[in-house]
Amino acid sequence: MNILMVSSYPPRKCGVGEFAFDLAHALMRKSRTNVGIAALVTEATPQLPEVVMLIRKDHRPDYSAVANAINGSRWDVVVVQHEFGLYGGIGGEWVLDLIANLRKPVITVIHTLDTAPVEPRAAIVGRIAAMSNFTVTATRHGQALLPSFGGAPERTAYIPLGAPDNASVNRDALRAAYGVSDHVVAMTFGLLNPNKGIEFALDALPTVAASHPQVLYWIVGEPHPDNAESAGYYSRLQARAHELGLGRHVHFMPVFHSQQDLLHRLTAADIYLSPHGDVNFAFASATLTYAARTGKPILSTPTIYAQELLGDGTGILVPFGDVAAIASQWSDLIGDANARRQIEARSRNKGASFDWSLVADEYWRLAATAAKESVRRGLPSIDDVRGRTRRRRRKLRKGKRGRWRRRVVRRGKRRSRRTRRLLRIGRGRRRLRLRRGKFRRGVRARRYTRRARAR
C-alpha cells in the first residue's frame, strides 16, 4: 500500500511534524508499505529523502496544485495531519483547497478540537469531516466531540499517540553521566509557549527546595518558532527563576534535542511536571505520552488529555494555577520513594499501549479500509460512475440505433475507439460505392462470370 502524508516535517520544528516523522517511519517498517511526505514549509531548507512534494504554507495555489499532482500519482491513501496553525488562510482554511481537490481516499488526523464550536474553526472542521473518509483523534473526548461538528460517528476513530521505548537504556549510567545521581530531578520538555504554565512550577519550587534541597528542575526546549509570544515568555521564565534565586535548582536547556537525547534525559529524570494552563480545547499531549511510555510519575493540571491518561491513578492531578497544590504534591513525591515506584509501575503499564508498532498497525488497518473505497468521501465511486455510463450508453443506442446495434449492446460487446473509427470509415466507403454504382456493377460482373462458366 502507498500512503502519502501531508504534514509539517523535520527539519521544521513542530510537534505535529515530530509526530508525522515517527508515524511515517513506523509505517515504513511494515511490509509492502511505501510512505511519502508532502511537507508544509515556511522557508527553503533541505528535506529528508521521504519528502516527495512541498506545499508553501503561505502560497495558496500550492494547495490545489499538490492535490492535482496526488490525483495523478500512485498513492492509494492520503493522510492529512490537521492543526489550525499549520495551514495558511484564516483559521488554516486553505487546507480545504487541498482536500476538496483530492480524489484519492483521505484520512484526516485532528490534533486539536475546540470543546465548544468557535467560528471559523468549527466550520472548517465540519467541512474536513464531511470530505474525509475517516477522521482520527488521539483523545476519547475528541472522538465523542466530533459528531457535534458534523462528523459521522461511524467514520470517526480513536488512535492514541505513539512514543518510543526506553527499555534498553541504563538509567543509573545516564544519571551518573548527567551528574544527577544524588538529585531528585523533575522535568518539563517541549516547544515552549505561554500555555505551558511553567511559571507556576517555578513559583512552587522555593517551597519544595526548602524541604528537599536535592531537588532539580530541568526545563528542556526552546521557544515555539510559530508562536509570536514564545520568545518573550521564555525570557520572563528566566527572569522569574533569577528573581526567586533558583539558580542551583533550575537548568534551562534551550535546545530542542534529538529524540534520542530527549529520551535519555527523560529516562534519567524522576518526575515529570506538566503545569499546563487552562484551555478550552481538546488536544493530545505528546510530552505526557512520552512520560507515560518511559514510566515517569506525572504531576499535571487536569487538561482533558491528562484526565483521560491519569484519572485512574496513573499520575497526580492538581488544579490549574494552584501553586500551593503543586508544591505540596511535588514535595510528597520527592519524600515518598515507595509511592513514586507504585505510580511508575502504573504509568509504564498504561504507556505500553503507546508503542509505535501498535499505533502504526491501527493506522495501517484504517488506511487499508479507506483504500477500498477508491475515492474521497463525497465523490461518486468508480463503480457508480461506470454503472451510470453504461446505462446511459445503452439507452442512447437503444433509441437511435437499429436492431442489430441494440442486440450487440445487450450482449455487452464494447468496441474500442479505434475499432469504432474503422467501422465508420468502412460504412462510409460502402455508401460511396453504392452512390457511384461500382458495387452493383461488381455484383453483375460476378453473376455473368458464373453463368459463362456454367455453360
C-alpha positions in Angstrom: 0.0 0.0 0.0 1.2 3.5 -0.9 0.4 6.1 1.8 1.1 9.9 1.3 1.1 12.1 4.4 0.5 15.8 4.4 2.1 17.5 7.3 4.9 19.7 8.6 8.1 17.6 8.8 11.6 17.8 10.2 13.8 19.8 9.9 11.0 22.2 10.6 10.5 22.4 14.4 6.9 21.5 15.2 5.2 19.0 17.4 2.9 17.7 14.6 6.0 17.3 12.4 7.7 15.1 15.0 4.5 13.0 15.3 4.4 12.7 11.5 8.0 11.7 11.4 7.6 8.9 14.0 4.4 7.6 12.4 5.9 7.6 8.9 8.9 5.6 10.0 6.7 3.2 12.0 4.6 2.6 8.8 7.7 2.2 6.7 8.8 -0.8 8.9 5.6 -2.7 7.8 6.0 -5.0 4.8 4.7 -3.8 1.3 4.1 -0.3 2.6 5.5 2.8 0.9 5.2 6.2 2.7 5.8 9.6 1.2 5.5 13.1 2.6 4.0 16.3 1.2 5.7 18.7 3.6 4.4 22.1 4.6 7.3 24.5 4.6 7.8 28.2 5.6 11.3 28.5 4.1 13.5 26.8 1.6 15.5 24.2 3.5 17.0 20.8 2.6 14.4 18.0 3.0 14.6 14.4 4.1 14.6 11.7 1.4 10.9 10.6 2.0 9.7 14.1 1.2 8.3 13.9 -2.3 6.2 17.2 -2.5 6.3 20.6 -0.9 3.5 23.0 0.0 4.4 26.5 0.8 2.3 27.4 3.8 1.5 31.0 2.7 1.2 30.3 -1.1 -2.4 29.3 -1.7 -2.1 27.9 -5.3 0.3 25.2 -4.0 -2.6 23.5 -2.2 -4.7 22.7 -5.2 -1.6 22.1 -7.4 -0.3 19.5 -5.0 -3.8 17.9 -4.8 -3.9 17.6 -8.6 -0.4 16.1 -8.6 -1.5 13.5 -6.0 -4.6 12.6 -8.1 -2.3 11.6 -11.0 0.1 9.6 -8.9 0.5 6.1 -7.4 -0.6 7.0 -3.9 -3.5 4.9 -2.6 -4.5 6.9 0.5 -3.7 10.5 1.7 -3.3 11.1 5.5 -3.7 14.8 6.4 -2.3 16.0 9.7 -4.5 18.9 10.8 -3.6 21.6 13.2 -5.2 25.1 12.9 -1.9 27.0 12.8 -0.3 24.5 10.3 -2.0 25.8 7.1 -2.4 29.2 5.6 -5.5 31.4 5.5 -7.9 32.5 8.3 -8.0 29.6 10.8 -6.0 27.5 8.4 -8.8 27.4 5.9 -6.6 26.7 2.9 -6.4 23.1 3.9 -9.9 22.9 2.4 -8.5 23.7 -1.0 -6.2 20.7 -0.7 -8.9 18.2 0.4 -11.6 19.4 -1.9 -9.4 18.9 -5.0 -8.3 15.4 -3.9 -9.9 12.4 -5.5 -7.9 9.8 -3.5 -9.3 8.5 -0.2 -8.5 10.9 2.7 -7.8 10.2 6.4 -7.6 13.4 8.5 -5.9 13.4 11.9 -7.5 16.2 14.1 -4.8 17.2 16.6 -6.8 20.0 18.3 -10.5 20.4 18.7 -12.4 23.2 20.5 -14.6 22.0 23.3 -17.3 24.4 22.1 -17.7 25.4 18.4 -16.0 28.6 17.6 -16.1 30.1 14.1 -14.5 29.9 11.6 -12.7 26.9 13.2 -15.9 24.9 13.7 -17.0 25.3 10.0 -13.5 24.3 8.9 -13.6 21.1 11.0 -17.1 20.3 9.8 -16.1 20.5 6.1 -13.0 18.5 6.7 -15.1 15.8 8.4 -17.6 15.8 5.6 -14.9 15.3 2.9 -12.7 12.8 4.8 -13.3 9.0 4.5 -12.2 8.8 8.2 -11.2 11.3 10.9 -8.9 10.4 13.7 -8.5 11.9 17.2 -6.0 10.9 19.9 -8.4 11.5 22.7 -11.6 9.8 23.6 -13.2 13.1 24.4 -12.3 14.4 20.9 -13.9 11.3 19.3 -17.1 12.0 21.2 -16.9 15.7 20.3 -16.5 15.3 16.6 -20.2 14.5 15.8 -21.2 17.9 17.1 -19.1 19.4 14.3 -20.8 17.3 11.7 -18.6 14.2 11.7 -20.2 10.8 11.2 -19.7 8.6 14.3 -19.0 5.5 12.2 -16.3 7.4 10.4 -14.5 8.7 13.5 -11.7 6.7 15.0 -9.7 6.9 18.2 -6.0 6.1 17.8 -3.6 7.1 20.6 -0.3 8.9 20.1 2.8 6.9 19.9 6.1 7.1 21.9 9.4 5.3 21.7 10.5 2.7 24.2 13.5 3.2 26.6 13.7 -0.4 28.0 17.2 -0.9 26.7 18.6 2.3 28.4 20.7 2.0 31.6 19.1 4.6 33.8 21.9 4.6 36.5 24.6 5.1 33.9 22.6 8.1 32.4 22.1 9.7 35.8 25.9 9.4 36.5 26.7 10.8 33.1 24.5 13.9 33.7 25.8 14.3 37.3 22.4 13.9 39.0 22.9 10.7 40.9 22.3 12.5 44.2 19.4 14.6 43.0 15.7 14.2 42.5 15.1 15.5 39.0 11.8 16.9 37.8 11.5 17.7 34.1 9.3 19.6 31.6 10.0 19.5 27.9 8.7 20.6 24.5 8.5 23.7 22.4 7.7 26.4 25.0 4.7 28.8 24.8 2.6 30.7 27.4 0.1 27.8 27.7 2.8 25.5 29.3 2.3 27.1 32.7 5.9 26.7 33.7 5.8 29.9 35.8 3.5 28.1 38.3 6.1 25.3 38.8 8.8 28.0 39.3 6.7 29.7 41.9 6.2 26.4 43.7 9.9 25.4 43.6 11.2 27.6 46.5 8.8 25.8 48.9 9.9 22.4 47.6 13.6 23.3 47.7 13.3 24.4 51.3 12.4 20.9 52.5 14.2 19.0 49.7 17.4 20.8 48.8 18.4 18.0 46.4 15.6 18.9 44.0 16.5 19.9 40.4 14.1 21.1 37.7 15.1 20.7 34.0 13.2 22.9 31.5 14.1 21.3 28.2 13.1 23.1 25.0 13.2 26.3 23.1 10.5 28.9 22.4 8.0 27.7 19.8 9.0 29.2 16.4 5.4 29.6 15.2 4.2 31.4 18.3 5.0 35.1 18.4 4.7 35.3 22.2 7.0 32.4 22.9 10.3 34.3 22.9 9.1 36.8 25.4 7.6 34.1 27.6 11.0 32.3 27.7 12.7 35.5 28.8 10.2 36.0 31.5 10.7 32.5 32.8 14.5 33.0 33.0 13.9 36.4 34.8 11.5 34.8 37.3 13.9 32.0 38.1 16.7 34.5 38.8 14.3 36.7 40.9 13.4 33.7 43.1 17.1 32.7 43.5 16.7 29.3 41.9 20.0 29.2 40.0 21.1 26.0 41.8 17.7 24.2 41.3 16.7 25.2 37.7 18.5 24.3 34.5 17.2 25.8 31.2 18.2 23.8 28.2 17.1 26.0 25.2 17.7 23.4 22.5 15.2 21.1 21.0 17.3 17.9 21.4 17.3 14.9 19.1 14.8 12.3 20.1 17.5 10.0 21.5 18.9 12.7 23.7 15.5 13.8 24.8 14.6 10.2 25.7 17.8 9.8 27.7 17.1 12.9 29.7 13.5 11.8 30.3 14.8 8.4 31.5 17.2 10.0 33.9 14.5 12.2 35.4 12.5 11.1 38.5 9.3 13.1 38.0 7.5 14.7 35.0 5.8 18.1 35.5 3.0 19.4 33.3 1.6 22.5 34.9 -0.3 23.4 31.7 -2.7 26.4 31.7 -6.5 26.1 31.5 -7.5 25.8 27.8 -10.9 25.4 26.1 -9.9 22.8 23.6 -9.2 19.1 23.4 -5.7 18.1 22.4 -3.4 15.1 23.0 -0.1 15.9 24.7 2.9 14.2 23.2 5.0 15.1 26.2 2.6 13.3 28.6 2.6 10.3 26.3 6.4 10.2 26.3 6.5 10.5 30.1 3.9 7.6 30.5 5.8 5.4 28.0 9.0 5.9 30.0 7.2 5.1 33.3 7.5 8.5 34.9 5.4 9.6 37.9 3.4 12.5 36.3 2.2 15.6 38.1 -0.2 17.5 35.9 -3.0 20.0 35.8 -6.4 18.5 34.7 -6.4 19.1 31.0 -8.8 16.8 29.0 -6.0 14.5 27.9 -4.4 14.5 31.4 -7.7 13.4 32.9 -8.0 10.5 30.4 -4.4 9.4 31.0 -4.0 9.9 34.7 -7.5 9.8 36.1 -7.3 6.2 37.2 -4.3 6.8 39.5 -1.6 6.6 36.8 -0.5 10.1 37.9 -1.4 13.0 40.1 -3.7 15.9 39.1 -3.6 19.4 40.7 -5.9 22.4 40.0 -5.0 24.9 37.3 -2.6 27.6 38.5 -2.7 26.3 42.2 1.0 26.9 43.3 0.4 25.6 46.8 -1.1 22.3 45.5 1.8 21.9 43.0 4.4 22.5 45.8 2.6 20.1 48.2 2.3 17.2 45.7 5.8 17.7 44.4 7.2 17.6 47.9 5.2 14.4 48.7 6.5 12.6 45.6 10.1 13.5 46.4 9.8 12.4 50.0 8.0 9.1 49.3 10.1 6.8 47.1 7.6 3.9 47.5 4.7 6.0 46.2 6.9 7.1 43.2 7.7 3.4 42.4 4.0 2.4 42.5 3.0 5.3 40.2 5.9 4.4 37.9 4.6 0.8 37.5 1.1 2.0 36.7 2.4 4.6 34.3 4.6 2.1 32.5 1.7 -0.4 32.2 -0.5 2.2 30.6 2.3 3.5 28.4 2.8 0.1 26.8 -0.3 0.8 24.6 1.6 3.8 23.1 4.2 1.6 21.4 4.7 2.9 17.8 4.3 -0.5 16.3 0.8 -0.8 17.8 -0.1 2.7 16.7 1.1 2.1 13.2 -0.9 -1.1 13.0 -4.1 0.8 13.7 -3.3 3.5 11.1 -2.4 0.8 8.5 -5.7 -1.0 9.0 -7.7 2.2 8.8 -5.8 3.2 5.6 -6.5 -0.2 4.1 -10.2 0.2 4.7 -10.1 3.7 3.2 -8.2 2.5 0.1 -11.1 0.0 -0.7 -13.4 3.0 -1.1 -11.2 4.1 -4.1 -12.2 7.9 -3.9 -12.5 10.6 -1.4 -15.8 10.8 0.6 -18.4 13.0 -1.1 -17.4 11.9 -4.6 -19.1 9.1 -6.6 -17.2 5.8 -6.6 -15.6 4.4 -9.7 -18.2 1.6 -9.8 -21.1 4.1 -9.6 -19.6 6.2 -12.5 -19.1 3.1 -14.7 -22.7 1.8 -14.0 -24.3 5.2 -14.9 -22.2 5.5 -18.0 -23.2 2.0 -19.3 -26.8 2.6 -18.6 -26.7 5.9 -20.4 -24.9 4.5 -23.4 -27.4 1.6 -23.6 -30.3 3.9 -23.5 -28.9 6.2 -26.2 -28.0 3.4 -28.5 -31.4 1.7 -28.0 -33.2 4.8 -29.1 -31.0 5.9 -32.0 -29.5 2.7 -33.5 -31.1 -0.2 -35.3 -32.0 -3.7 -34.0 -28.6 -5.2 -34.8 -26.8 -2.4 -32.8 -29.2 -2.9 -29.9 -28.5 -6.6 -29.8 -24.7 -6.1 -29.6 -25.1 -3.7 -26.7 -27.3 -6.1 -24.8 -24.7 -8.8 -25.2 -22.2 -6.4 -23.6 -19.9 -6.0 -26.5 -17.7 -2.9 -26.2 -15.6 -1.6 -29.0 -12.5 0.5 -28.7 -12.3 4.0 -30.1 -10.0 2.8 -32.9 -12.4 0.0 -33.9 -15.4 2.4 -33.9 -13.4 4.8 -36.2 -12.5 2.0 -38.6 -16.2 0.9 -38.8 -17.3 4.4 -39.5 -14.7 4.6 -42.3 -15.9 1.2 -43.7 -19.5 2.2 -43.7 -18.6 5.5 -45.5 -16.7 3.7 -48.2 -19.6 1.3 -48.8 -22.1 4.1 -49.2 -19.7 5.8 -51.6 -19.6 2.7 -53.8 -23.3 2.4 -53.8 -23.7 6.0 -54.8 -21.3 5.6 -57.8 -22.7 2.3 -58.9 -19.4 0.4 -58.6 -20.8 -2.0 -56.0 -23.7 -3.1 -58.3 -21.6 -3.4 -61.4 -19.2 -5.6 -59.5 -22.2 -7.9 -58.5 -23.4 -8.1 -62.1 -20.0 -8.9 -63.4 -19.6 -11.8 -61.0 -23.0 -13.1 -62.0 -22.1 -13.1 -65.7 -18.9 -14.9 -65.0 -20.7 -17.6 -63.1 -23.2 -18.1 -65.9 -20.5 -18.4 -68.5 -18.6 -21.0 -66.5 -21.9 -23.0 -66.1 -22.3 -23.1 -69.8 
